[in-house]
Amino acid sequence: MSSIQTPTPSVASTETLLSSLASQPATTIESDRDSKYLTSEWYTGNGVIEAAGDNRAFKVTATYTLEAEVKLVKGVFNVNNPVLAEVYRHRGRCVAVVDQTVDELYGDQLRQYFEYYEIPLEAKVLRAWEADKTPETVYEILGFLGKDGCDVSRNEPVLVVGGGVLSDVAGLACALQHRRTPYVMVGTTVVAAIDAGPSPRTCTNGKQFKNSIGAYHPPVLTLVDRGFFRTLDVGHIRNGMAEIIKMAITDDPILFDLMEAHGLQLLETHFATLNADAELEKIADEVIYRALYSYMKHEGTNMFETYQDRPHSYGHTWSPRFEPAVKMMHGHAVTTGMAFGATLAVTMGWLDAAERDRIVNLCCSLGLTVYHPILEDLDLMVEGQKNMQRKRGSGGLWAALPKGEIGSCDYAREISRETLTAAVSQHKAYCAAFPNSGAGQQMYLKDLGLE
Ligand SMILES: NC(=O)c1ccc[n+]([C@@H]2O[C@H](COP(=O)([O-])OP(=O)(O)OC[C@H]3O[C@@H](n4cnc5c(N)ncnc54)[C@H](O)[C@@H]3O)[C@@H](O)[C@H]2O)c1
């Protein structure tokens, strides 16, 4: 009988093993990855691991890089415009989430477009009112995108077509699906075109606060086509203008001049989509481009809000608390916050009264709200300010306020209750001279049946 002799492995003693481990030097490992393993066309990342050499701790520094494009286009669903087809043709299908009203108005064009290019379209149509901006709506979209629905790949851009509500909730669903699924945004309202659409802030409303639950996840491509504004209710055009004026006041004086000179015409012609001449069309394109550029200049360089110097937060310090309390349209709440902020800046010596007058006059001339009695609820205002400070961190409130000339701003670190109270009463007295004491036109949310 033969026996097989297996060689006895030479087993290092525990003592030797431990001493060799303990002698590991401090190391830094940087990633050097092969692009063939990339999971996405738009996202990359890198990491560095630093081990101190004591076998007790190491530090990780990781960076995440994304690419996002914003394009002004004409006739996005016109078959002569291949931009969308070029995104989807080689993917074999397009998975889309579409606002119900937009589908009623543009659904046929959307379907014909994809039929023309022989790209199968899987579309989910849903109501996206402010009242629908809830976690339940996000779950509903996730159900469509997920395995039991379309089973989208994490490298397949979902097409989102609608206003700011849909861009926020569908964007958040994309952020959650596979932890990160890209999306292409076609913003069909002014707000979605120049602000919410290309924004990295996807969200749903929380119980007490607007937009409080979300993720930073910008679309990989935003297509801005002002042709959609033709069918928008004039109240929504006005509402969107608030976000344009916000960027004009804080960042772009030429945009402010353009809005002073042509704002009313742009409102009446739905951004030169109704009864407008070529010159007004050019102005409309310029206004939209400038507003977008100004916004993205600050947003695109601070995609994850790792810095608090954000001009586009002007008008958004107190409004997140009072906007849901009085159920105002977002743009009206923001202009109320901006107009009040301008008066506050005057009381703080940051702004000349003449500049404040230009700001308030422009908003008023377009029918935007510059005063609402909710400002007099000082407990709510102070509470809102506290909430905002908690959100923005212990470093300060960092309330964006105009400073110097129109086109520039600064950030107030602290605003005492006394300063706030004095500014509210000054603003109330100042606005009393305006038509309807500063109340705007169609200022309340219609979808809640308040007007
Ligand atoms: N994420 C951000 O950075 C950011 C920035 C600004 C605003 N927002 C959010 O955006 C929301 C407001 O967006 P909104 O003003 O686009 O409102 P919205 O999405 O509610 O759209 C307004 C209405 O217009 C309809 N509609 C959309 N496109 C249309 C078209 N072309 N023709 C006719 N009707 C059309 C919609 O069905 C809706 O009834 C708010 O919830 C706000 O918080 C987010």
The ligand as an SDF file (V2000), in Angstrom:
LIG
                    3D

 44 48  0  0  0  0  0  0  0  0999 V2000
  -34.2350   72.0850   -8.1280 N   0  0  0  0  0  0  0  0  0  0  0  0
  -34.1110   73.3870   -8.1700 C   0  0  0  0  0  0  0  0  0  0  0  0
  -33.0020   73.9080   -8.1140 O   0  0  0  0  0  0  0  0  0  0  0  0
  -35.3280   74.2430   -8.3390 C   0  0  0  0  0  0  0  0  0  0  0  0
  -35.1800   75.5670   -8.7490 C   0  0  0  0  0  0  0  0  0  0  0  0
  -36.3350   76.3330   -8.9280 C   0  0  0  0  0  0  0  0  0  0  0  0
  -37.5890   75.7800   -8.7160 C   0  0  0  0  0  0  0  0  0  0  0  0
  -37.6650   74.4880   -8.3180 N   0  0  0  0  0  0  0  0  0  0  0  0
  -38.9850   73.8780   -8.1140 C   0  0  0  0  0  0  0  0  0  0  0  0
  -39.7200   73.9370   -9.3210 O   0  0  0  0  0  0  0  0  0  0  0  0
  -41.1080   73.8920   -9.0070 C   0  0  0  0  0  0  0  0  0  0  0  0
  -41.8500   74.8810   -9.8590 C   0  0  0  0  0  0  0  0  0  0  0  0
  -41.6460   74.5490  -11.2030 O   0  0  0  0  0  0  0  0  0  0  0  0
  -42.5930   75.0820  -12.3530 P   0  0  0  0  0  0  0  0  0  0  0  0
  -42.8160   76.5250  -12.1340 O   0  0  0  0  0  0  0  0  0  0  0  0
  -42.0120   74.6190  -13.6210 O   0  0  0  0  0  0  0  0  0  0  0  0
  -43.9800   74.4010  -12.0220 O   0  0  0  0  0  0  0  0  0  0  0  0
  -44.6620   73.0350  -12.4970 P   0  0  0  0  0  0  0  0  0  0  0  0
  -43.6860   71.9830  -12.7620 O   0  0  0  0  0  0  0  0  0  0  0  0
  -45.7150   72.7910  -11.4830 O   0  0  0  0  0  0  0  0  0  0  0  0
  -45.3450   73.4370  -13.8650 O   0  0  0  0  0  0  0  0  0  0  0  0
  -46.3610   74.3820  -13.8660 C   0  0  0  0  0  0  0  0  0  0  0  0
  -47.6300   73.8920  -14.5720 C   0  0  0  0  0  0  0  0  0  0  0  0
  -47.4160   74.0150  -15.9740 O   0  0  0  0  0  0  0  0  0  0  0  0
  -47.7500   72.7820  -16.6110 C   0  0  0  0  0  0  0  0  0  0  0  0
  -46.8860   72.7720  -17.7910 N   0  0  0  0  0  0  0  0  0  0  0  0
  -45.5960   72.3830  -17.8750 C   0  0  0  0  0  0  0  0  0  0  0  0
  -45.1220   72.6820  -19.0870 N   0  0  0  0  0  0  0  0  0  0  0  0
  -46.1310   73.2430  -19.7860 C   0  0  0  0  0  0  0  0  0  0  0  0
  -46.2410   73.7670  -21.0960 C   0  0  0  0  0  0  0  0  0  0  0  0
  -45.1900   73.8220  -21.9320 N   0  0  0  0  0  0  0  0  0  0  0  0
  -47.4380   74.2620  -21.4990 N   0  0  0  0  0  0  0  0  0  0  0  0
  -48.4910   74.2750  -20.6500 C   0  0  0  0  0  0  0  0  0  0  0  0
  -48.4420   73.8070  -19.3970 N   0  0  0  0  0  0  0  0  0  0  0  0
  -47.2630   73.2960  -18.9720 C   0  0  0  0  0  0  0  0  0  0  0  0
  -47.5120   71.7360  -15.5690 C   0  0  0  0  0  0  0  0  0  0  0  0
  -48.2790   70.5960  -15.8240 O   0  0  0  0  0  0  0  0  0  0  0  0
  -47.9660   72.4490  -14.3050 C   0  0  0  0  0  0  0  0  0  0  0  0
  -49.3450   72.3490  -14.1680 O   0  0  0  0  0  0  0  0  0  0  0  0
  -41.2410   74.1860   -7.5250 C   0  0  0  0  0  0  0  0  0  0  0  0
  -41.6000   73.0140   -6.8640 O   0  0  0  0  0  0  0  0  0  0  0  0
  -39.8340   74.6070   -7.1230 C   0  0  0  0  0  0  0  0  0  0  0  0
  -39.5020   74.2480   -5.8080 O   0  0  0  0  0  0  0  0  0  0  0  0
  -36.5810   73.7120   -8.1410 C   0  0  0  0  0  0  0  0  0  0  0  0
  1  2  1  0
  2  3  2  0
  2  4  1  0
  4  5  1  0
  4 44  2  0
  5  6  2  0
  6  7  1  0
  7  8  2  0
  8  9  1  0
  8 44  1  0
  9 10  1  0
  9 42  1  0
 10 11  1  0
 11 12  1  0
 11 40  1  0
 12 13  1  0
 13 14  1  0
 14 15  2  0
 14 16  1  0
 14 17  1  0
 17 18  1  0
 18 19  2  0
 18 20  1  0
 18 21  1  0
 21 22  1  0
 22 23  1  0
 23 24  1  0
 23 38  1  0
 24 25  1  0
 25 26  1  0
 25 36  1  0
 26 27  1  0
 26 35  1  0
 27 28  2  0
 28 29  1  0
 29 30  1  0
 29 35  2  0
 30 31  1  0
 30 32  2  0
 32 33  1  0
 33 34  2  0
 34 35  1  0
 36 37  1  0
 36 38  1  0
 38 39  1  0
 40 41  1  0
 40 42  1  0
 42 43  1  0
M  CHG  2   8   1  16  -1
M  END
$$$$
